[in-house]
Amino acid sequence: MIWNIRNQKIDLSSKGMVMGVLNVTPDSFSDGGMSLDVALAVEKGLRMIQEGADIIDIGGESTRPGALYVSCERELERTIPVILAIREKSDIFISIDTSKAEVAKQAIAAGADIVNDVTGLEGDSEMPQVCKEADAAVVVMHMQGTPEQMQDAPYYTNVVEEVRAYFESRLVKLQQLGIDSQRICFDPGIGFGKSQEHNQALMKHLDTLLVEDRPLLLGVSRKSFIGKVLGEESPLERDWATVALTAYGRTRGAAVHRVHEVKKNKESLRMMEAIIDTK
């Protein structure tokens, strides 16, 4: 299983990656407002690198349920200075969490390597071309609806089959648009237009979502579906459950894990991989 990032062919067959979440937004569900200051955001990013992050995912627009649209200009103001500062200090892989082609374009110019798009590169018609021209790696996420209304009434006949079919169709389409399949990673979008039952079904059948040996990204860190199981309202109190899901997800084929708490999840990932690799 190869993911081509910055023309480096990363083999994820036996060793997964941890993507550290760095939100520079005032309203993200878990850490909104904590890293709005550039210096604080960079400090947090560098700390995650020290803790073992393989990728830093920088986002300037919240995609939590009910989140409202942020202008391109505001998103650029929030993200580009942070990307530039982290790139100056580290050669870590940087991901830009955006659905806007112009933000992706400027982020790549500033040093980003990956475009992580919650709309699956469909929200902005220019996004596939931007990614193609830059040879950027991409994360294609499944989402039903938009962040503003996606949790109003999500419905599927069979959520696992429908998400897999979406991945299959996007893989074909993006290849037709000139994006190398080895640059593509898929994300089932846990919590994005899914009910509690949908989320748990996707988690149980993660291995079914693997398409054409493309890596699967799991983004469950601190999410509300964990809180519903645990009866825990505070996202900050959901880290240990996230660690458990990282280990479980790795056994079901998830190779990239997007998390807020890097060290614990990296240790969980490596421990589980050691067991998996044992003869």
N, C-alpha and C positions, 0 to 999 in steps of 0.2 A: 504494500500500500504506500504509494508515493504521493507527497504533496509538494509541488514545485513552488518554492517561495524565494524570491530574489535570485532566481536561477540556481538555487540550491535544492537538490532533490532530497527532501526529508523523508526518510523511511520510517513510517509509523506502524509497521507490522508488529513490532514487539516493544516499542518505546513511544509512548504518547507524549503529548505536549500540554502544558498548562498556560492558559491565556488569562492574564491578570486584568481585571476590570478597572478602568480609570475614567470615571464619569466626571466631566467638567460641566455639570448642569446643576441648577438649583432645585430640581424636582424629581430626580431619579428615585425609584421606590425605596432603595436601601441606603444609599450614601449621598443623596442629593444635597448640594451645598457644601459638602466637606472638602472639595478640591477645586473650588471656583478660582481661587488665587493661583496664578501660574506657578509661583515658587512652591506652594504647597502641593500642587498637582505633580510637579516634577519630582519633588521629594518623595511623594508616595510612589510614583512610578519607579524611581531608583531603588526604593526599599523593596518593592515587589521583585525587581530584578535580582537583588541580593538574596531574596528568599527562594529563588529558583524559577521564576517565570520564564517561559520560553518566548512569549508574545505579550506585548502590552496593547490592550484594546482601548482606544481613546474615543470617547463619544461626547458630542456637544448638544445632543437633542435627546431628551428622555423618550423612551418607547414604552414606559409603564402603561398599564390600562388606564384609559382616560386622558393620556397625555395630549397636549395641544401642539400644533405645528410651530416650529421655530424657523425663522428666516435663514436663508443661506448666509447672509452677512453675519448674523449673530453666531451661527454655528462655526463659521470660519474664525471669528474673533475668539471664540472659546478654545478651539482645538489647535490651530496652526502654531501659536506660540509654544504650546506644550510639546507638540511633535518636534519642532525645531530644537527645543532645549534638550529633550531626551535624546534625540539623534546626535546632538553635539557631544553628549557624554557617554553614549553607548551604541553598540552595533546590534542591539536586540531587535528582533522582528517587531515592527509596529503595525498595528491594525487600526484603520479608521472605521468607526462604527457610524455609517451614514447611508442614507438612501438618495442623496443628492449628488449628481454627477460632478458639479462644479466643486463641491467640497472634497469629493474623492480625488479629483484632478489636482487641486492645490495641496491636499494632504500628501499625495504621492510625490509631488515636487518637493515637499518639505522633508520627505524621508520615510513616508509610510510604505509598507510592502504589501499589505493585505487590505482589501475592501470587504468589510463585514456589513452586508446589506439585509435588513429585516424584510425587505420587499422582494428578495430573491432576484435583484437586478431588474425588477419590473416597474418600480415606482417612478423612475426617471428614464425616459426612452434613450437618453444619451449615455447611460451608465455602462452598458456592455461595450460600447466603443471606447470609452475612457479606459476601462479595464484592459481591453484588447491592446490598445496602443501603448499602454504602460507595461504590458506583460505582468500585470498585478495578479497575485493570488486572490481568490474570492471565496467568501463564505455566503452560500445561498440558503437563506432561511425560508421556512414555510410559515405563512401567517394567513389566517382567515380574517379578512376585513382590515381595518386600520387601527392603530393604537387607541384612537379616540373612542371607537365603538366596538372593538373586537371581542370584548367580553360580555356584550349585551345578551347575545343568545347564540353561542357557537353551536353548529349542528353538523354532524357527519353521519353517513350511513355506516361506514367503517373507517375510523380515523387512521388506522395503521395502513390500510390499503390505499387510502386517498393521499396520504402524505408520501408514501413510496411512489405512487403514480406521478405525483407532482415532481419529485426528484428526477424520475426517469424522463419526463417531458422537458424539464429545464436543462438537463444534461444534453439532450439532443439539440435543443434550441440554441444554447450557448455555444456549442461546438459549431453549429451552422453559422453563428455570428463571429466565429474566429477565435474563440477562447479555448485554449488547450485544456483538455479534460484533466490533465495532471495538476492544473492550477485550481481546480474546483473542489471545495469541501461543502458538505451539506449539514444543515442544522434543522431538526424537526420543529423548532420553535415552541418548546415547552412554555405554556402560559400565554401564548400569542394566538388568541382566538380558539382556545380549548377550555373545556370544563375540567373539573377535577378528575372525572372518569376518563376523559380523553388523555389527559396528561399521564395518568397511571398506566393506561393501555399502551401508550407510546414507550414509556419507560420499560415496561415488561417485554416489549417486542422490538427493542432497539436493533437487534441483529437483523430483523426483517427489513429494516430501512436501509441497509447497506446496498448501494447500487454501483455496479461496474467497478468495484474495488476503490470507490471514492471514500475518503475519510469522513467520519461523522463527528460533528462538534456537539457537545452536550452543554447546554447553558441552563442549569437549574439552580445556581447559587442563590440561596436565601429567598427563593420564590414563595409565593403565597400558597401554592399547593403543598409545600412542606408544612407551612404554618397550620393549614387545615387539618393535616394528619396529627400534628403534635399539639394542637391547641395553643400555638405560640404566635402572638400578635406581632412581636418585634422581629423584624428581619435580622437584626444583629444577633439574635439568639438562635438562629437556624444554621450556624456554621458547621456544627458536628453532624447534623443530618446531611448537609451538603457533602461533607467528607465521605460519609457512607455511600452516597449516591455516586460519587466519583469512582470509588472502588467497584461498586456494582456495575456502573456504566462501562467500565473498562472490560469487565468480563463479558459484556454483551456487545462489544465491538466499537464503542465510542473511543476515539483516539485523541480528540482535542477537548479540553475541559475548561470552560470559561467560568472563572471563580473570582470572588472578592478576597478570600483569604488564601494566599498562595501557598505558604509553607505547609500547612496541614494537608491540603489537597495534593500537593506534589509528593509528600511522603506517603499518602494513601495510594496514589497512583503507582509509585515505584514498588511499594510493598506488594501490591496486587500483581504487578507485572513479574516480580520475582517468583511468586507462586505459580503463575500461569506458565512461566518458562521452565519450571522444574520438571525434569524428566520422570 
